């Protein structure tokens, strides 16, 4: 497996099949299931994720990249619903989910797991009194939207939210 650039425009393609990386990423962004993508192109599951990795690795967030939430927190349950999202954000969160759950192949589940992990990372930073999340565009954008819709998160609120996510902050290192 591998990705290489081809043609006068240096288009990224899968080395084995010459399928353009952008074609695969477009299908993922249009919320096609993995099995549909695999039927459409002569590629493997691993190659789909290789395309996503390459696409995310070769781009940075722009001023057009965004995520819009509707956040509800009641009775100890945190509910974050995505109301809008740019392609870069979506693919970055799928890739993030895959980092933590490499055996998972459901793209929507990977998106959800990636989102949960990014929010958890940010809340742990707030809990620890630092702003490390600001050094990563994905984390920064997610956290800014989270605070915009939920409100300012201080250390006690971060601990409460972490518990609602199933993170026992007493067991994580500080």
Buried (B, 14 or more C-beta within 10 A) or exposed (E): EEBEEEEEEEBBBBEEEEBBBBBBBEBBBEEBBBEEBBEEBEBBEEBBBBBBBBBBEEEEBEEEBBBBBEBEBEEEEBEBEBEEBBBBBBBBBBBBBBEEBEEEBEBEEBBBBBBBBBBBBBBBBBBBEEEEBEEBBBBBBBBBBBBEBBEEBEEEBBBBBBBBBEBEBEEEEE
